[in-house]
Amino acid sequence: GQQGAGKTTMLVGAIKKMYGNVTLRVWESYFETFLRIKMPNRNILTLRETEYINGEKALDSLKKSNGQVTVISEAADDRSTAYVIKGALAASECVLWTDHSVKLQMI
């Protein structure tokens, strides 16, 4: 969907409908969903890329934690889409994400 279409809002809404005991592990390139603020009583671990911790290291940390659902708030490029696939293969029972990739147009 286009910017402002409600992708992140729908993602957060779906997470709010999950059972309260579901553990969430969130990887964000920048803070967008604010799940820990919106749901302070949930078991949520949020990691973000920094100057010293790249996305691969953050995802490896998520794999080592006890999370049932991995959330990748914005898959906007090949690298973050690869994180979605890696998370689906090893990190948790399911992966939720929003797709913000740039679509090529044929002229």
PyMOL commands that place a pseudoatom at each C-alpha (Angstrom):
pseudoatom trace, name=CA, resn=GLY, resi=1, chain=A, elem=C, hetatm=0, pos=[0.000, 0.000, 0.000]
pseudoatom trace, name=CA, resn=GLN, resi=2, chain=A, elem=C, hetatm=0, pos=[0.922, 3.602, -0.443]
pseudoatom trace, name=CA, resn=GLN, resi=3, chain=A, elem=C, hetatm=0, pos=[2.261, 5.814, 2.329]
pseudoatom trace, name=CA, resn=GLY, resi=4, chain=A, elem=C, hetatm=0, pos=[-0.548, 6.539, 4.772]
pseudoatom trace, name=CA, resn=ALA, resi=5, chain=A, elem=C, hetatm=0, pos=[-2.655, 3.553, 3.666]
pseudoatom trace, name=CA, resn=GLY, resi=6, chain=A, elem=C, hetatm=0, pos=[-2.675, 2.045, 7.170]
pseudoatom trace, name=CA, resn=LYS, resi=7, chain=A, elem=C, hetatm=0, pos=[-0.172, -0.824, 6.905]
pseudoatom trace, name=CA, resn=THR, resi=8, chain=A, elem=C, hetatm=0, pos=[1.404, -0.194, 10.307]
pseudoatom trace, name=CA, resn=THR, resi=9, chain=A, elem=C, hetatm=0, pos=[-1.964, 0.572, 11.910]
pseudoatom trace, name=CA, resn=MET, resi=10, chain=A, elem=C, hetatm=0, pos=[-3.297, -2.775, 10.673]
pseudoatom trace, name=CA, resn=LEU, resi=11, chain=A, elem=C, hetatm=0, pos=[-0.180, -4.578, 11.954]
pseudoatom trace, name=CA, resn=VAL, resi=12, chain=A, elem=C, hetatm=0, pos=[-0.582, -3.047, 15.423]
pseudoatom trace, name=CA, resn=GLY, resi=13, chain=A, elem=C, hetatm=0, pos=[-4.314, -3.854, 15.394]
pseudoatom trace, name=CA, resn=ALA, resi=14, chain=A, elem=C, hetatm=0, pos=[-3.624, -7.505, 14.552]
pseudoatom trace, name=CA, resn=ILE, resi=15, chain=A, elem=C, hetatm=0, pos=[-1.080, -7.729, 17.375]
pseudoatom trace, name=CA, resn=LYS, resi=16, chain=A, elem=C, hetatm=0, pos=[-3.536, -6.211, 19.861]
pseudoatom trace, name=CA, resn=LYS, resi=17, chain=A, elem=C, hetatm=0, pos=[-6.014, -9.000, 18.976]
pseudoatom trace, name=CA, resn=MET, resi=18, chain=A, elem=C, hetatm=0, pos=[-3.509, -11.752, 19.896]
pseudoatom trace, name=CA, resn=TYR, resi=19, chain=A, elem=C, hetatm=0, pos=[-3.745, -13.500, 23.237]
pseudoatom trace, name=CA, resn=GLY, resi=20, chain=A, elem=C, hetatm=0, pos=[-2.011, -11.522, 25.977]
pseudoatom trace, name=CA, resn=ASN, resi=21, chain=A, elem=C, hetatm=0, pos=[0.446, -14.330, 26.786]
pseudoatom trace, name=CA, resn=VAL, resi=22, chain=A, elem=C, hetatm=0, pos=[1.953, -14.430, 23.268]
pseudoatom trace, name=CA, resn=THR, resi=23, chain=A, elem=C, hetatm=0, pos=[5.593, -13.309, 23.431]
pseudoatom trace, name=CA, resn=LEU, resi=24, chain=A, elem=C, hetatm=0, pos=[6.602, -10.733, 20.827]
pseudoatom trace, name=CA, resn=ARG, resi=25, chain=A, elem=C, hetatm=0, pos=[10.051, -10.019, 19.463]
pseudoatom trace, name=CA, resn=VAL, resi=26, chain=A, elem=C, hetatm=0, pos=[10.264, -6.834, 17.405]
pseudoatom trace, name=CA, resn=TRP, resi=27, chain=A, elem=C, hetatm=0, pos=[12.991, -5.661, 15.019]
pseudoatom trace, name=CA, resn=GLU, resi=28, chain=A, elem=C, hetatm=0, pos=[12.701, -2.098, 13.768]
pseudoatom trace, name=CA, resn=SER, resi=29, chain=A, elem=C, hetatm=0, pos=[15.152, -0.121, 11.672]
pseudoatom trace, name=CA, resn=TYR, resi=30, chain=A, elem=C, hetatm=0, pos=[13.688, 2.919, 13.406]
pseudoatom trace, name=CA, resn=PHE, resi=31, chain=A, elem=C, hetatm=0, pos=[10.944, 3.014, 16.005]
pseudoatom trace, name=CA, resn=GLU, resi=32, chain=A, elem=C, hetatm=0, pos=[7.606, 3.031, 14.220]
pseudoatom trace, name=CA, resn=THR, resi=33, chain=A, elem=C, hetatm=0, pos=[5.131, 0.724, 15.953]
pseudoatom trace, name=CA, resn=PHE, resi=34, chain=A, elem=C, hetatm=0, pos=[5.846, 1.706, 19.584]
pseudoatom trace, name=CA, resn=LEU, resi=35, chain=A, elem=C, hetatm=0, pos=[4.379, -1.633, 20.709]
pseudoatom trace, name=CA, resn=ARG, resi=36, chain=A, elem=C, hetatm=0, pos=[5.962, -1.507, 24.164]
pseudoatom trace, name=CA, resn=ILE, resi=37, chain=A, elem=C, hetatm=0, pos=[4.336, 1.875, 24.793]
pseudoatom trace, name=CA, resn=LYS, resi=38, chain=A, elem=C, hetatm=0, pos=[0.952, 0.872, 23.360]
pseudoatom trace, name=CA, resn=MET, resi=39, chain=A, elem=C, hetatm=0, pos=[0.903, -2.482, 25.200]
pseudoatom trace, name=CA, resn=PRO, resi=40, chain=A, elem=C, hetatm=0, pos=[2.967, -2.075, 28.396]
pseudoatom trace, name=CA, resn=ASN, resi=41, chain=A, elem=C, hetatm=0, pos=[1.692, -5.302, 30.001]
pseudoatom trace, name=CA, resn=ARG, resi=42, chain=A, elem=C, hetatm=0, pos=[2.829, -7.546, 27.136]
pseudoatom trace, name=CA, resn=ASN, resi=43, chain=A, elem=C, hetatm=0, pos=[6.071, -9.532, 26.916]
pseudoatom trace, name=CA, resn=ILE, resi=44, chain=A, elem=C, hetatm=0, pos=[7.776, -7.548, 24.141]
pseudoatom trace, name=CA, resn=LEU, resi=45, chain=A, elem=C, hetatm=0, pos=[11.469, -7.339, 23.320]
pseudoatom trace, name=CA, resn=THR, resi=46, chain=A, elem=C, hetatm=0, pos=[12.309, -4.610, 20.805]
pseudoatom trace, name=CA, resn=LEU, resi=47, chain=A, elem=C, hetatm=0, pos=[15.657, -4.319, 19.037]
pseudoatom trace, name=CA, resn=ARG, resi=48, chain=A, elem=C, hetatm=0, pos=[16.852, -1.637, 16.681]
pseudoatom trace, name=CA, resn=GLU, resi=49, chain=A, elem=C, hetatm=0, pos=[19.867, -1.198, 14.447]
pseudoatom trace, name=CA, resn=THR, resi=50, chain=A, elem=C, hetatm=0, pos=[22.516, 1.135, 15.841]
pseudoatom trace, name=CA, resn=GLU, resi=51, chain=A, elem=C, hetatm=0, pos=[25.949, 2.287, 14.819]
pseudoatom trace, name=CA, resn=TYR, resi=52, chain=A, elem=C, hetatm=0, pos=[27.450, -0.738, 16.607]
pseudoatom trace, name=CA, resn=ILE, resi=53, chain=A, elem=C, hetatm=0, pos=[24.723, -3.363, 16.147]
pseudoatom trace, name=CA, resn=ASN, resi=54, chain=A, elem=C, hetatm=0, pos=[23.655, -4.135, 12.591]
pseudoatom trace, name=CA, resn=GLY, resi=55, chain=A, elem=C, hetatm=0, pos=[20.368, -5.725, 11.624]
pseudoatom trace, name=CA, resn=GLU, resi=56, chain=A, elem=C, hetatm=0, pos=[21.899, -9.192, 11.293]
pseudoatom trace, name=CA, resn=LYS, resi=57, chain=A, elem=C, hetatm=0, pos=[23.177, -9.132, 14.888]
pseudoatom trace, name=CA, resn=ALA, resi=58, chain=A, elem=C, hetatm=0, pos=[19.826, -7.832, 16.119]
pseudoatom trace, name=CA, resn=LEU, resi=59, chain=A, elem=C, hetatm=0, pos=[17.991, -10.634, 14.311]
pseudoatom trace, name=CA, resn=ASP, resi=60, chain=A, elem=C, hetatm=0, pos=[20.412, -13.216, 15.769]
pseudoatom trace, name=CA, resn=SER, resi=61, chain=A, elem=C, hetatm=0, pos=[19.591, -11.888, 19.239]
pseudoatom trace, name=CA, resn=LEU, resi=62, chain=A, elem=C, hetatm=0, pos=[15.886, -12.244, 18.542]
pseudoatom trace, name=CA, resn=LYS, resi=63, chain=A, elem=C, hetatm=0, pos=[16.448, -15.855, 17.462]
pseudoatom trace, name=CA, resn=LYS, resi=64, chain=A, elem=C, hetatm=0, pos=[18.043, -16.592, 20.827]
pseudoatom trace, name=CA, resn=SER, resi=65, chain=A, elem=C, hetatm=0, pos=[15.164, -15.130, 22.818]
pseudoatom trace, name=CA, resn=ASN, resi=66, chain=A, elem=C, hetatm=0, pos=[11.919, -16.859, 23.692]
pseudoatom trace, name=CA, resn=GLY, resi=67, chain=A, elem=C, hetatm=0, pos=[9.562, -15.244, 21.218]
pseudoatom trace, name=CA, resn=GLN, resi=68, chain=A, elem=C, hetatm=0, pos=[6.514, -16.805, 19.638]
pseudoatom trace, name=CA, resn=VAL, resi=69, chain=A, elem=C, hetatm=0, pos=[5.900, -13.999, 17.137]
pseudoatom trace, name=CA, resn=THR, resi=70, chain=A, elem=C, hetatm=0, pos=[8.583, -11.972, 15.380]
pseudoatom trace, name=CA, resn=VAL, resi=71, chain=A, elem=C, hetatm=0, pos=[7.527, -8.545, 14.148]
pseudoatom trace, name=CA, resn=ILE, resi=72, chain=A, elem=C, hetatm=0, pos=[9.559, -6.686, 11.538]
pseudoatom trace, name=CA, resn=SER, resi=73, chain=A, elem=C, hetatm=0, pos=[7.816, -3.360, 11.326]
pseudoatom trace, name=CA, resn=GLU, resi=74, chain=A, elem=C, hetatm=0, pos=[9.062, -2.263, 7.930]
pseudoatom trace, name=CA, resn=ALA, resi=75, chain=A, elem=C, hetatm=0, pos=[10.584, -4.347, 5.162]
pseudoatom trace, name=CA, resn=ALA, resi=76, chain=A, elem=C, hetatm=0, pos=[11.625, -1.662, 2.709]
pseudoatom trace, name=CA, resn=ASP, resi=77, chain=A, elem=C, hetatm=0, pos=[14.659, -3.133, 0.952]
pseudoatom trace, name=CA, resn=ASP, resi=78, chain=A, elem=C, hetatm=0, pos=[16.246, -6.461, 0.054]
pseudoatom trace, name=CA, resn=ARG, resi=79, chain=A, elem=C, hetatm=0, pos=[18.164, -6.626, 3.327]
pseudoatom trace, name=CA, resn=SER, resi=80, chain=A, elem=C, hetatm=0, pos=[15.121, -6.204, 5.574]
pseudoatom trace, name=CA, resn=THR, resi=81, chain=A, elem=C, hetatm=0, pos=[13.081, -8.584, 3.407]
pseudoatom trace, name=CA, resn=ALA, resi=82, chain=A, elem=C, hetatm=0, pos=[15.832, -11.154, 3.948]
pseudoatom trace, name=CA, resn=TYR, resi=83, chain=A, elem=C, hetatm=0, pos=[15.344, -10.634, 7.714]
pseudoatom trace, name=CA, resn=VAL, resi=84, chain=A, elem=C, hetatm=0, pos=[11.662, -11.522, 7.280]
pseudoatom trace, name=CA, resn=ILE, resi=85, chain=A, elem=C, hetatm=0, pos=[12.600, -14.776, 5.549]
pseudoatom trace, name=CA, resn=LYS, resi=86, chain=A, elem=C, hetatm=0, pos=[15.308, -15.640, 8.104]
pseudoatom trace, name=CA, resn=GLY, resi=87, chain=A, elem=C, hetatm=0, pos=[12.914, -14.909, 10.948]
pseudoatom trace, name=CA, resn=ALA, resi=88, chain=A, elem=C, hetatm=0, pos=[10.278, -17.132, 9.389]
pseudoatom trace, name=CA, resn=LEU, resi=89, chain=A, elem=C, hetatm=0, pos=[12.744, -19.990, 9.038]
pseudoatom trace, name=CA, resn=ALA, resi=90, chain=A, elem=C, hetatm=0, pos=[14.269, -19.950, 12.506]
pseudoatom trace, name=CA, resn=ALA, resi=91, chain=A, elem=C, hetatm=0, pos=[13.190, -17.262, 14.899]
pseudoatom trace, name=CA, resn=SER, resi=92, chain=A, elem=C, hetatm=0, pos=[9.601, -17.964, 15.957]
pseudoatom trace, name=CA, resn=GLU, resi=93, chain=A, elem=C, hetatm=0, pos=[6.260, -19.562, 15.207]
pseudoatom trace, name=CA, resn=CYS, resi=94, chain=A, elem=C, hetatm=0, pos=[5.297, -16.779, 12.809]
pseudoatom trace, name=CA, resn=VAL, resi=95, chain=A, elem=C, hetatm=0, pos=[6.542, -13.471, 11.424]
pseudoatom trace, name=CA, resn=LEU, resi=96, chain=A, elem=C, hetatm=0, pos=[4.463, -10.347, 10.877]
pseudoatom trace, name=CA, resn=TRP, resi=97, chain=A, elem=C, hetatm=0, pos=[5.721, -7.425, 8.824]
pseudoatom trace, name=CA, resn=THR, resi=98, chain=A, elem=C, hetatm=0, pos=[4.690, -4.568, 6.604]
pseudoatom trace, name=CA, resn=ASP, resi=99, chain=A, elem=C, hetatm=0, pos=[6.034, -4.304, 3.069]
pseudoatom trace, name=CA, resn=HIS, resi=100, chain=A, elem=C, hetatm=0, pos=[7.327, -0.857, 2.160]
pseudoatom trace, name=CA, resn=SER, resi=101, chain=A, elem=C, hetatm=0, pos=[9.388, -1.886, -0.856]
pseudoatom trace, name=CA, resn=VAL, resi=102, chain=A, elem=C, hetatm=0, pos=[9.620, 0.320, -3.886]
pseudoatom trace, name=CA, resn=LYS, resi=103, chain=A, elem=C, hetatm=0, pos=[7.731, -1.107, -6.810]
pseudoatom trace, name=CA, resn=LEU, resi=104, chain=A, elem=C, hetatm=0, pos=[9.274, -0.716, -10.250]
pseudoatom trace, name=CA, resn=GLN, resi=105, chain=A, elem=C, hetatm=0, pos=[7.037, 0.718, -12.904]
pseudoatom trace, name=CA, resn=MET, resi=106, chain=A, elem=C, hetatm=0, pos=[7.254, -0.232, -16.556]
pseudoatom trace, name=CA, resn=ILE, resi=107, chain=A, elem=C, hetatm=0, pos=[7.275, 2.729, -18.915]
for i in range(1, 107): cmd.bond("trace and resi %d" % i, "trace and resi %d" % (i + 1))
show_as sticks, trace
zoom trace
